[in-house]
Amino acid sequence: MTGPFRVLNRLVRHARITWKNLAIPRIPSPPFLILFINSVCNLKCGHCFYRENLNSKDDLTTEEIIKLSDDLGRVENLNISGGEPFLRQDFAMICQRFIRNNGVEQIYAPTNAYYTAQTVQKVKDTLTERRLKLLVVEISLDGMPDYHNRLRGSDHSFQNAMKTYEALVELQLSDKRLRIHAISTATGSNMEEIRNLSEYLFHNRPGIDHHSVALIRGDWANKDIARPDLEEYQSLHERIRKLWAPREQGRFGGIVEPMLQWAKTRTANEGRQVAPCRAGILSAVVYANGDVSVCESLPALGNLRNKSFMDIWRSKEADDVRRSIRDKKCFCTNEVFLWPSITFQPLHLANAMFHAKVWKKP
């Protein structure tokens, strides 16, 4: 797709989602879906806040996920999660179902990238669906090799992730729809590790487009791990933004990142919603066991084995949660919910752009 058509397509998409955000005449089928396709994971990460739900025996079957797809309308972004999502054998089939049935054009999949052959094969199979425009594999890395391996509970985690990266780069040569990102979770003990990691990735892994940093959240496994100092976190973000600026040029997400970091830092500092949260309108979560929620930080509203998604989504219980969110009784720094809340509310988008000074070169 050429430049002008890409811009036009982006504007049309933006207008379509902004209209859905108004929820007229009723709550729409969510355009952003976070789908946990499994609970199976091969690692034991100290900062994991899903540890109690991992390696369960009640993950949704293929048929149950197909039924979910049939109940949903258009899905703009599909965020595949887990467990380790690439351990699910029908990963590609699930993605293809949502592409064909729900109009999905963009898929994001975080991964520990431990299993190279399985990951690459599933990526390759997913890319056979030509209607898909973007598949982003987000490799989760939290520091240089020794630190990362200790945190993940495996002596080979970092090295295997780099092998997977190399294999994905080879695949990318024949299909530019595949993009590779790195994502790190910031804690009180790995600020310097992430700084060194980002330098290493930028200078030695040219196939990675983007390195993002998330604040640790939830009830994580290792209680010796603390939250990072927010000033140090902001300094880290500025350093990474400056370092990666050459690769951010021309990437639509490049303008969103500084707004997200501004919103996350201010939210954490002030303990409130910086932009009115649209979880429950624009975004939904479906867990591996079929539980449905509006957000990863709030309780489940029901389970797909008892009710259909849309029955749960438009239930009184869901409306009560939306009212609570609208009254700003909760707040979080989760990027998956922050960026739609900023991007598709024009006044708040303008406010975030101003405060984040997105026009300034790092």
C-alpha positions as CSV (number, residue, x, y, z in Angstrom):
1,M,0.0,0.0,0.0
2,T,1.5,3.4,-1.1
3,G,1.9,6.3,1.3
4,P,-1.2,8.4,0.5
5,F,-3.4,5.3,0.6
6,R,-1.9,4.2,3.9
7,V,-2.7,7.6,5.4
8,L,-6.3,7.6,4.0
9,N,-6.8,4.0,5.3
10,R,-5.5,5.2,8.7
11,L,-7.9,8.2,8.8
12,V,-10.9,6.0,7.9
13,R,-10.0,3.5,10.5
14,H,-9.6,6.3,13.1
15,A,-13.0,7.8,12.3
16,R,-14.7,4.4,12.5
17,I,-13.3,3.6,15.9
18,T,-13.9,7.2,17.2
19,W,-17.5,6.8,16.2
20,K,-17.7,3.4,18.1
21,N,-16.3,5.1,21.1
22,L,-19.5,7.3,21.3
23,A,-21.5,4.0,21.9
24,I,-24.5,5.3,19.9
25,P,-27.1,3.9,20.0
26,R,-25.7,1.2,22.3
27,I,-22.5,-0.4,23.5
28,P,-20.7,-1.7,20.4
29,S,-18.9,-5.0,19.9
30,P,-15.4,-4.1,21.2
31,P,-13.0,-3.1,18.4
32,F,-10.0,-4.1,20.5
33,L,-9.8,-7.6,21.9
34,I,-7.3,-9.1,24.3
35,L,-7.6,-12.8,23.9
36,F,-5.7,-15.2,26.1
37,I,-5.6,-18.3,23.9
38,N,-4.0,-20.5,26.5
39,S,-2.7,-20.6,30.1
40,V,0.3,-22.8,29.3
41,C,3.7,-21.3,30.0
42,N,7.2,-22.8,30.1
43,L,8.8,-20.2,32.4
44,K,8.4,-18.9,35.9
45,C,8.9,-15.1,35.7
46,G,9.4,-13.2,38.9
47,H,7.3,-10.3,37.7
48,C,4.4,-12.4,36.4
49,F,1.0,-11.4,37.7
50,Y,-0.9,-14.3,36.1
51,R,1.0,-17.0,37.9
52,E,-2.1,-18.4,39.7
53,N,-3.9,-18.9,36.4
54,L,-1.0,-20.5,34.5
55,N,-1.0,-24.1,33.3
56,S,-4.6,-24.8,34.0
57,K,-6.6,-27.7,32.6
58,D,-9.7,-25.6,31.5
59,D,-8.5,-23.5,28.5
60,L,-11.1,-22.8,25.9
61,T,-11.3,-25.4,23.1
62,T,-11.0,-24.5,19.4
63,E,-14.7,-24.8,19.0
64,E,-15.4,-22.4,21.9
65,I,-13.0,-19.8,20.4
66,I,-14.8,-20.1,17.1
67,K,-18.1,-19.5,18.8
68,L,-16.6,-16.4,20.4
69,S,-15.5,-15.1,17.0
70,D,-19.0,-15.7,15.6
71,D,-20.5,-13.7,18.4
72,L,-18.3,-10.7,17.9
73,G,-18.4,-7.9,15.3
74,R,-15.4,-6.3,13.7
75,V,-12.2,-6.5,15.7
76,E,-9.7,-3.8,14.7
77,N,-6.8,-5.1,16.8
78,L,-6.4,-8.6,18.1
79,N,-4.0,-8.9,21.0
80,I,-3.1,-12.6,21.5
81,S,-1.8,-13.4,24.9
82,G,-1.3,-16.4,27.3
83,G,0.6,-18.2,28.9
84,E,3.1,-18.5,26.1
85,P,0.7,-18.1,23.2
86,F,2.9,-19.8,20.6
87,L,2.7,-23.0,22.6
88,R,-0.9,-23.4,21.4
89,Q,-1.0,-25.7,18.4
90,D,-3.9,-24.0,16.6
91,F,-2.4,-20.5,17.1
92,A,-2.5,-19.8,13.3
93,M,-6.0,-21.2,12.8
94,I,-7.4,-19.0,15.6
95,C,-5.7,-15.9,14.0
96,Q,-7.0,-16.8,10.6
97,R,-10.5,-17.3,11.9
98,F,-10.6,-13.7,13.3
99,I,-9.0,-12.3,10.2
100,R,-11.7,-13.9,8.0
101,N,-14.7,-13.6,10.3
102,N,-14.0,-10.4,12.2
103,G,-12.0,-8.3,9.8
104,V,-8.9,-8.3,11.9
105,E,-6.0,-6.5,10.1
106,Q,-3.6,-6.1,13.0
107,I,-2.4,-8.8,15.4
108,Y,0.0,-8.3,18.3
109,A,1.5,-11.3,20.1
110,P,3.8,-11.0,23.1
111,T,6.1,-13.9,23.6
112,N,9.1,-15.2,25.6
113,A,10.4,-16.5,22.2
114,Y,11.8,-19.6,23.9
115,Y,10.8,-22.1,21.2
116,T,12.2,-20.9,17.9
117,A,10.8,-23.5,15.5
118,Q,7.3,-23.5,16.9
119,T,7.1,-19.7,17.0
120,V,8.4,-19.2,13.4
121,Q,6.1,-21.9,12.0
122,K,3.0,-20.4,13.6
123,V,4.0,-16.9,12.4
124,K,4.5,-18.3,8.9
125,D,1.2,-20.0,8.9
126,T,-0.6,-16.9,10.1
127,L,0.9,-14.8,7.3
128,T,-0.6,-17.1,4.7
129,E,-3.8,-15.1,5.3
130,R,-3.3,-12.2,2.8
131,R,-6.0,-10.0,4.4
132,L,-3.8,-9.5,7.4
133,K,-1.9,-6.2,7.2
134,L,0.3,-6.4,10.3
135,L,1.6,-9.1,12.6
136,V,3.8,-7.8,15.4
137,V,5.8,-10.3,17.4
138,E,6.7,-8.6,20.7
139,I,9.7,-10.3,22.3
140,S,9.7,-9.9,26.1
141,L,13.2,-9.1,27.4
142,D,13.9,-7.6,30.9
143,G,17.6,-7.1,30.9
144,M,20.9,-8.4,29.7
145,P,21.4,-12.2,29.6
146,D,22.3,-13.1,33.1
147,Y,19.6,-10.9,34.7
148,H,17.0,-11.9,32.2
149,N,17.7,-15.6,32.7
150,R,17.5,-15.3,36.5
151,L,14.2,-13.4,36.4
152,R,12.7,-16.0,34.0
153,G,14.0,-19.0,35.8
154,S,15.9,-20.4,32.8
155,D,19.5,-20.5,31.9
156,H,18.7,-20.3,28.1
157,S,15.8,-17.8,27.9
158,F,17.8,-14.9,26.5
159,Q,19.8,-16.9,24.1
160,N,16.8,-18.7,22.8
161,A,15.0,-15.4,22.3
162,M,17.9,-14.2,20.2
163,K,17.7,-17.4,18.1
164,T,14.0,-16.8,17.5
165,Y,14.7,-13.2,16.6
166,E,17.2,-14.3,13.9
167,A,14.7,-16.7,12.5
168,L,12.0,-14.1,12.4
169,V,14.3,-11.7,10.6
170,E,14.8,-14.3,7.9
171,L,11.1,-14.7,7.6
172,Q,10.7,-10.9,7.5
173,L,12.8,-10.7,4.3
174,S,10.0,-12.3,2.4
175,D,7.0,-10.7,4.2
176,K,7.2,-7.1,5.4
177,R,3.9,-7.4,7.2
178,L,5.9,-9.1,10.0
179,R,7.3,-6.6,12.5
180,I,9.5,-7.4,15.5
181,H,9.3,-5.4,18.7
182,A,10.9,-5.7,22.1
183,I,9.1,-5.1,25.3
184,S,10.5,-4.8,28.8
185,T,8.8,-4.6,32.2
186,A,10.4,-1.9,34.5
187,T,10.9,-2.7,38.1
188,G,12.9,-1.2,40.9
189,S,15.8,-3.5,40.2
190,N,16.3,-3.4,36.4
191,M,16.5,0.2,35.3
192,E,20.2,-0.1,34.4
193,E,19.6,-3.5,32.9
194,I,16.9,-2.2,30.6
195,R,19.1,0.8,29.6
196,N,22.0,-1.6,28.7
197,L,19.6,-3.9,26.9
198,S,18.1,-1.2,24.8
199,E,21.6,-0.1,23.7
200,Y,22.4,-3.7,22.9
201,L,19.3,-4.3,20.9
202,F,19.6,-1.1,18.9
203,H,23.2,-1.6,17.9
204,N,23.1,-5.4,17.4
205,R,19.5,-6.3,16.4
206,P,18.5,-4.1,13.4
207,G,15.4,-6.1,12.7
208,I,13.7,-4.8,15.8
209,D,11.6,-1.7,15.0
210,H,10.7,-0.6,18.5
211,H,11.6,-1.1,22.2
212,S,8.8,-0.3,24.7
213,V,8.9,-0.3,28.5
214,A,5.9,-1.1,30.7
215,L,5.6,-0.4,34.4
216,I,5.2,-3.5,36.5
217,R,1.6,-4.0,37.6
218,G,-0.7,-6.4,39.4
219,D,0.2,-8.9,42.1
220,W,3.5,-10.2,40.8
221,A,5.1,-13.4,42.0
222,N,8.4,-12.3,43.5
223,K,7.7,-10.0,46.4
224,D,11.3,-8.8,46.6
225,I,10.7,-6.9,43.3
226,A,9.6,-3.3,43.8
227,R,8.0,-0.7,41.6
228,P,10.5,1.6,39.9
229,D,11.2,5.2,40.9
230,L,9.0,7.2,38.5
231,E,11.6,9.9,37.8
232,E,14.1,7.2,37.0
233,Y,11.5,5.5,34.8
234,Q,10.8,8.7,32.9
235,S,14.6,9.3,32.4
236,L,14.9,5.8,31.0
237,H,12.0,6.4,28.6
238,E,13.6,9.6,27.4
239,R,16.9,7.8,26.8
240,I,15.2,5.0,24.9
241,R,13.1,7.4,22.8
242,K,16.2,9.3,21.8
243,L,18.2,6.1,21.0
244,W,15.4,4.6,18.9
245,A,14.2,7.8,17.2
246,P,15.8,6.9,13.8
247,R,13.7,3.7,13.6
248,E,10.5,5.4,14.8
249,Q,10.4,7.6,11.7
250,G,7.4,6.8,9.6
251,R,5.9,4.4,12.2
252,F,2.4,5.5,13.1
253,G,2.9,4.2,16.6
254,G,6.0,6.4,17.1
255,I,3.8,9.4,17.9
256,V,1.7,7.4,20.4
257,E,4.7,6.2,22.6
258,P,5.5,9.6,24.1
259,M,1.8,10.2,24.9
260,L,1.6,6.8,26.6
261,Q,4.7,7.4,28.7
262,W,3.3,10.8,29.8
263,A,0.0,9.3,30.6
264,K,1.5,6.3,32.5
265,T,3.8,8.5,34.6
266,R,1.1,11.0,35.5
267,T,-1.4,8.3,36.3
268,A,1.0,6.6,38.6
269,N,2.0,9.9,40.2
270,E,-1.5,11.3,40.7
271,G,-3.4,8.1,41.3
272,R,-6.2,8.9,38.8
273,Q,-7.3,8.5,35.2
274,V,-5.5,11.1,33.1
275,A,-7.8,10.4,30.2
276,P,-11.3,9.0,30.7
277,C,-10.8,5.2,30.4
278,R,-12.8,3.5,27.6
279,A,-12.3,-0.1,28.7
280,G,-15.7,-1.7,28.4
281,I,-16.5,0.4,25.3
282,L,-13.4,0.0,23.0
283,S,-11.6,-2.9,24.8
284,A,-12.5,-6.3,26.1
285,V,-10.6,-9.2,27.7
286,V,-11.3,-12.9,27.3
287,Y,-9.2,-15.2,29.4
288,A,-8.0,-18.7,28.6
289,N,-10.8,-20.2,30.8
290,G,-13.6,-18.2,29.1
291,D,-13.9,-15.5,31.7
292,V,-14.9,-12.1,30.2
293,S,-13.9,-8.7,31.6
294,V,-13.7,-5.1,30.4
295,C,-10.1,-4.8,31.7
296,E,-7.3,-6.9,33.1
297,S,-7.4,-5.1,36.4
298,L,-11.1,-5.7,37.1
299,P,-13.0,-8.9,38.0
300,A,-14.7,-11.1,35.4
301,L,-18.3,-10.4,34.4
302,G,-19.2,-13.9,33.4
303,N,-17.9,-17.0,31.5
304,L,-18.4,-18.0,27.9
305,R,-19.4,-21.5,29.0
306,N,-22.5,-20.1,30.7
307,K,-23.5,-17.1,28.4
308,S,-22.5,-15.8,25.0
309,F,-20.0,-12.9,24.9
310,M,-22.6,-10.3,23.8
311,D,-25.0,-11.4,26.6
312,I,-22.2,-10.8,29.1
313,W,-21.0,-7.6,27.3
314,R,-24.4,-5.9,27.5
315,S,-25.5,-7.2,30.9
316,K,-26.4,-5.1,33.9
317,E,-23.2,-6.2,35.5
318,A,-21.2,-4.9,32.6
319,D,-23.1,-1.6,32.7
320,D,-22.4,-1.3,36.4
321,V,-18.6,-1.7,35.8
322,R,-18.7,0.9,33.0
323,R,-20.4,3.3,35.3
324,S,-17.7,2.7,37.9
325,I,-15.0,3.4,35.3
326,R,-16.8,6.5,34.1
327,D,-16.9,7.7,37.7
328,K,-13.1,7.2,37.8
329,K,-13.2,4.7,40.6
330,C,-10.2,2.9,39.1
331,F,-7.0,3.7,37.2
332,C,-4.1,1.8,35.8
333,T,-1.0,2.1,33.6
334,N,-1.8,-0.7,31.2
335,E,-0.8,0.4,27.7
336,V,-3.4,-1.8,26.0
337,F,-6.2,0.2,27.6
338,L,-4.5,3.6,27.8
339,W,-3.7,4.1,24.2
340,P,-7.3,3.6,22.8
341,S,-8.6,5.9,25.6
342,I,-6.2,8.6,24.5
343,T,-6.2,8.1,20.7
344,F,-9.9,7.9,20.0
345,Q,-11.1,10.8,22.2
346,P,-10.2,13.9,20.2
347,L,-10.0,16.4,23.1
348,H,-7.9,14.0,25.2
349,L,-5.7,13.2,22.2
350,A,-5.0,16.9,21.7
351,N,-4.3,17.3,25.4
352,A,-1.9,14.3,25.5
353,M,-0.1,15.5,22.4
354,F,0.4,18.9,24.0
355,H,1.7,17.6,27.3
356,A,3.9,14.9,25.7
357,K,5.3,17.5,23.2
358,V,5.1,15.0,20.4
359,W,6.4,17.5,17.9
360,K,9.8,17.8,19.7
361,K,12.5,15.6,18.4
362,P,14.1,13.6,21.2
